[in-house]
Structure formats: structure tokens, C-alpha cells
Amino acid sequence: MRYFDPVSLRLFVAVCEENSVLHAAEREAIVPSAVSKRLTALEEQAGVDLLIRSRKGVTLTPAGQSLLRYARQMLNSMEAMHAELAEFSTGVHGHVRIFASMSATVEHLPEDVGGFIRRHHTVRVSVEEKVSSEILRGVEDGRADLGICWNSGFIRNVQTFPYRHDRLSVVVHPSHPLASRETVSFEESLAFEHIMIQPGSVVQLTQQRQAVAMGKTIRSRIQVATFDAACRMVAANLAVAVIPYEIAVPFQHALGLVAVPMQDEWAFRDFVICIRDQASLSVPARLMLEHLTKAAQETPASAVQPASE
């Protein structure tokens, strides 16, 4: 059986990510000749070329692409193993890593994670806000134990469990023509300039796709990274913003805005918990999965519906 040296694999991953032996050597604080020697030994051990070297950098062969995938998985597993063992020495029994969408981190997730920590105070939980594509990649390559995102058509290669629900709304200034409406369609909102939130997210991609299907375009005036920033732009009467109703409610009271629920079918969103493989979850991660699914099941239906309905 062939055993690959973790140090060589780490250098191989660095070269692939940096597309350069020189840059990889700088990143890993090692001389380039040592990196090249490690790569040559790795190819000899594998019995196949892994990289194609040129003046423009390096290109992965099919065998190299396969090794890169497994190398990342193995290095992530080793990092998780060392981290978990180190935590036992300090009295922390495990670590759960969660990648979650901005909507999830602002809506119910903080309360749910807080409830878990109160029950399992020896488990450390880290939550990172990511767009859906990064969430799924993180779960697939093992950088996240659990991912939480909108259950859209972009989800592939992971197991999913139902989590919570929300509904999108169009947030407008009180003087806006849509402010008196009880509900509004996305198409109607396209008559006005929009604030784009977190460009590249699934929500933005879905809005763009819906607009194209209608033969229209989204007139984007401002791009921001957070719901807070978007609401403040709306309060200045600069444009409208598509925001989950549950998130918009506090801003209605704080900034005097109006959140008009959207009537489009895709505006009613289901969120899911994503994992790579339930059988491979650590005990703390499995407990977190059980806690989150149970918390979602216990949420009254009225808690996820707009008050106007």
C-alpha cells in the first residue's frame, strides 16, 4: 500500500491553488527547490504525471485533479482531527463548523445555536456567513460540518434535511407608490430601481433569472453587502430592496419603512441543512443536526408568516 506524505500533499495543494511553484513556496515559507523536489517525489510515488509545468504556471493533469480532490479531503480531516484532540485537552468536547447564508444567520440560526450551546456547553460552535455556492463547496470538501441555505435548484452532491422557512418582501420608503399595497409581485417591483444585496448569491441569481424570463431587467442602482445597509438606503428613498419579511420587520419599526410581502411562488423559501454524509458526522455535529431539525419542527406555522396575512 502506498502512503502519501501529508507535507508533500500540502505543498501540492498550495502549488495547485497558487498556480505557481514560486508563489506556493512563498506561501509555505519554503525554498522553491524543496517544493519542486517534493512534487517530483510525489509523481514518482504516484507513477503518473500530476502537473504540466510551463512559463505561465502549472496545469493539472486528470490524475492531478483527482489527487487534489483527495488531498484536500485528507488534509481537512487531519486538521479537524488535530483541532478536536487539542480541544479535549482544554476541556472543550468537540467543534461544530457551520456555513450559513446571510438570511439564515440573521433570522433563526443564532437562537437555535444558542439553544444548542446551553444544552452542550462543552461543544464549541463556529458559524461563517457564506453565499450558497461557497456553503455547498465547504460541505463537500469537509471545511464545514453543516451548511444552511435556501433549497434551490443549485444543490447537488449533498444530503439535505428540512430547516426553516421565510418569505421575501419588497421594502420601500413610506412615500413610495408600492407602500400602500398588501402584497406585490416581483414584476411590479421591476418598474423601480433596486438595491442589489450580496451580488452573486442565489437570491440575486434567482431574481436575475426571473427578470430575464419576463423579458425585463433589474435596474440596479446600488450594491451592498448586508440587509442593514440596504434598509438604510431604502430609508433614504434611493431605491427598493428585496429582503426576507422576517428580517424587514425590525427595520420597519426602527427606520419607518414598509415591507410589502411578495406574492410570487419562489418568494416562499424553504431552507435546508446540508451535510456530506450523515454516517461520517462527528458526535457534536450529529447532535447539532438533530437539534436544528427538532427546533425547526417545533416552530409554530404562524411564526414564519407575515403578520398581514
VOSELUM-49508 format. One line per 3 residues: number of its first residue (from 0); their letters; for each residue x, y, z of C-alpha. Coordinates in steps of 0.02 Angstrom, whole numbers, plus 50000, padded with zeros to 5 digits. Example, Ala and Ser with C-alpha at 12.3 -4.5 7.8 and 13.67 -1.06 7.14 Angstrom:
2
0> as> 50615 49775 50390; 50684 49947 50357
REM end
This chain:
309
0> mry> 50000 50000 50000; 50063 50174 49955; 50065 50309 50090
3> fdp> 50075 50489 50036; 50168 50612 50146; 50048 50746 50215
6> vsl> 50183 50881 50195; 50203 50839 50011; 50015 50839 49988
9> rlf> 50001 51010 50073; 50134 51080 49956; 50047 51001 49807
12> vav> 49882 51085 49856; 49972 51251 49879; 50050 51239 49705
15> cee> 49881 51200 49629; 49795 51344 49719; 49933 51469 49681
18> nsv> 49962 51404 49503; 50147 51428 49536; 50289 51337 49625
21> lha> 50368 51503 49673; 50209 51575 49748; 50172 51412 49837
24> aer> 50347 51414 49912; 50322 51592 49975; 50153 51544 50050
27> eai> 50225 51392 50140; 50389 51480 50189; 50500 51354 50100
30> vps> 50626 51369 49958; 50557 51333 49782; 50686 51195 49750
33> avs> 50620 51098 49900; 50442 51114 49834; 50495 51051 49662
36> krl> 50586 50905 49742; 50430 50858 49841; 50322 50867 49684
39> tal> 50442 50757 49586; 50444 50628 49726; 50254 50634 49733
42> eeq> 50240 50600 49546; 50365 50457 49559; 50266 50383 49702
45> agv> 50102 50402 49607; 50180 50332 49449; 50098 50465 49339
48> dll> 50120 50648 49294; 50018 50761 49406; 50064 50932 49338
51> irs> 50109 51009 49171; 50238 51146 49200; 50257 51298 49087
54> rkg> 50315 51478 49095; 50136 51531 49131; 50124 51418 49282
57> vtl> 50062 51242 49313; 49914 51147 49242; 49837 50993 49323
60> tpa> 49830 50829 49228; 49674 50721 49253; 49773 50621 49382
63> gqs> 49823 50783 49467; 49642 50839 49478; 49597 50675 49560
66> llr> 49740 50688 49685; 49696 50869 49725; 49519 50818 49775
69> yar> 49579 50678 49889; 49723 50781 49959; 49606 50920 50014
72> qml> 49490 50795 50096; 49633 50709 50188; 49714 50871 50246
75> nsm> 49546 50939 50305; 49514 50777 50401; 49686 50785 50482
78> eam> 49660 50968 50529; 49491 50927 50606; 49568 50780 50700
81> hae> 49708 50886 50773; 49586 51026 50818; 49465 50908 50904
84> lae> 49602 50820 51002; 49675 50987 51054; 49505 51043 51116
87> fst> 49488 50890 51227; 49648 50943 51315; 49569 51111 51357
90> gvh> 49403 51039 51413; 49304 51078 51254; 49225 50918 51191
93> ghv> 49210 50942 51005; 49188 51076 50874; 49045 51102 50750
96> rif> 49079 51209 50597; 48929 51286 50509; 48924 51382 50345
99> asm> 48760 51477 50327; 48679 51602 50210; 48656 51782 50264
102> sat> 48468 51756 50283; 48493 51606 50398; 48622 51695 50506
105> veh> 48507 51845 50529; 48343 51752 50554; 48329 51595 50663
108> lpe> 48504 51519 50669; 48576 51625 50812; 48434 51575 50929
111> dvg> 48445 51393 50877; 48634 51386 50902; 48614 51474 51069
114> gfi> 48492 51340 51124; 48615 51204 51073; 48759 51284 51168
117> rrh> 48654 51298 51326; 48625 51110 51317; 48800 51062 51262
120> htv> 48911 51196 51340; 49070 51094 51312; 49049 51097 51123
123> rvs> 49124 51243 51025; 49019 51305 50878; 49084 51418 50740
126> vee> 48968 51498 50610; 49030 51577 50449; 48919 51677 50332
129> kvs> 48938 51622 50150; 48843 51628 49986; 48758 51464 49939
132> sei> 48890 51408 49814; 49026 51425 49947; 48917 51338 50076
135> lrg> 48895 51186 49964; 49080 51179 49919; 49126 51193 50102
138> ved> 49013 51046 50147; 49076 50942 50001; 49260 50966 50038
141> gra> 49241 50948 50227; 49277 51127 50281; 49102 51136 50356
144> dlg> 49009 51001 50453; 48839 51077 50414; 48780 51203 50285
147> icw> 48617 51301 50290; 48549 51381 50133; 48396 51408 50026
150> nsg> 48331 51246 49950; 48354 51298 49769; 48394 51202 49611
153> fir> 48580 51233 49637; 48600 51100 49772; 48696 50945 49717
156> nvq> 48801 50805 49793; 48747 50830 49975; 48614 50761 50091
159> tfp> 48481 50885 50145; 48362 50900 50293; 48217 51024 50310
162> yrh> 48256 51175 50418; 48150 51334 50418; 48050 51445 50302
165> drl> 48035 51629 50257; 47954 51742 50129; 48032 51880 50027
168> svv> 47961 52055 50029; 47992 52218 49938; 48049 52350 50062
171> vhp> 48004 52529 50014; 48002 52706 50083; 47833 52757 50159
174> shp> 47808 52882 50017; 47838 52750 49882; 47694 52704 49764
177> las> 47702 52522 49825; 47693 52567 50009; 47502 52553 50016
180> ret> 47497 52379 49939; 47459 52222 50043; 47561 52112 49925
183> vsf> 47664 52143 49770; 47736 52040 49628; 47919 52042 49581
186> ees> 47872 52100 49407; 47786 52255 49478; 47943 52298 49578
189> laf> 48046 52299 49418; 47968 52465 49371; 48080 52541 49506
192> ehi> 48267 52545 49539; 48331 52405 49652; 48465 52390 49783
195> miq> 48566 52232 49750; 48614 52138 49908; 48762 52018 49912
198> pgs> 48793 52006 49723; 48823 51826 49667; 48708 51749 49797
201> vvq> 48571 51627 49747; 48438 51758 49787; 48515 51882 49666
204> ltq> 48541 51750 49532; 48358 51696 49551; 48297 51874 49535
207> qrq> 48400 51899 49378; 48336 51736 49306; 48156 51784 49343
210> ava> 48179 51955 49264; 48252 51878 49106; 48105 51756 49096
213> mgk> 47989 51908 49098; 48089 51993 48962; 48145 52129 49083
216> tir> 48300 52183 49175; 48335 52235 49354; 48385 52417 49361
219> sri> 48521 52407 49493; 48567 52574 49570; 48664 52521 49723
222> qva> 48755 52363 49781; 48776 52325 49966; 48834 52177 50069
225> tfd> 48706 52175 50211; 48519 52192 50242; 48555 52332 50365
228> aac> 48642 52435 50231; 48503 52400 50106; 48368 52459 50227
231> rmv> 48463 52619 50263; 48472 52653 50076; 48284 52624 50064
234> aan> 48258 52742 50211; 48348 52875 50110; 48221 52841 49971
237> lav> 48357 52792 49847; 48280 52628 49784; 48182 52473 49837
240> avi> 48256 52312 49905; 48202 52129 49906; 48226 52067 50085
243> pye> 48152 51923 50187; 47996 51985 50275; 48055 51916 50442
246> iav> 48214 52020 50431; 48125 52176 50367; 48002 52188 50514
249> pfq> 48127 52261 50640; 48184 52389 50510; 48003 52439 50481
252> hal> 47993 52497 50662; 48170 52566 50676; 48178 52661 50511
255> glv> 47994 52686 50470; 48000 52577 50314; 47862 52472 50235
258> avp> 47889 52287 50195; 47766 52226 50064; 47759 52034 50055
261> mqd> 47793 51962 49882; 47660 51851 49804; 47774 51756 49684
264> ewa> 47786 51569 49717; 47976 51573 49727; 47966 51709 49861
267> frd> 47910 51574 49985; 48076 51495 50029; 48121 51331 50112
270> fvi> 48290 51319 50197; 48383 51155 50217; 48529 51089 50318
273> cir> 48661 51013 50205; 48786 50879 50255; 48908 50774 50157
276> dqa> 48867 50608 50239; 48768 50577 50398; 48868 50422 50441
279> sls> 49032 50520 50443; 48971 50662 50555; 49060 50683 50721
282> vpa> 48954 50661 50877; 48942 50850 50909; 48892 50882 50727
285> rlm> 48761 50745 50735; 48690 50821 50894; 48683 50991 50810
288> leh> 48592 50918 50659; 48464 50838 50774; 48444 50999 50874
291> ltk> 48417 51109 50720; 48292 50993 50638; 48195 50975 50801
294> aaq> 48195 51163 50830; 48125 51191 50656; 47987 51062 50683
297> etp> 47935 51146 50845; 47917 51319 50766; 47732 51367 50753
300> asa> 47673 51394 50574; 47618 51571 50617; 47797 51616 50662
303> vqp> 47851 51609 50481; 47704 51701 50403; 47689 51888 50378
306> ase> 47579 51972 50506; 47469 52046 50370; 47410 51875 50314
REM end
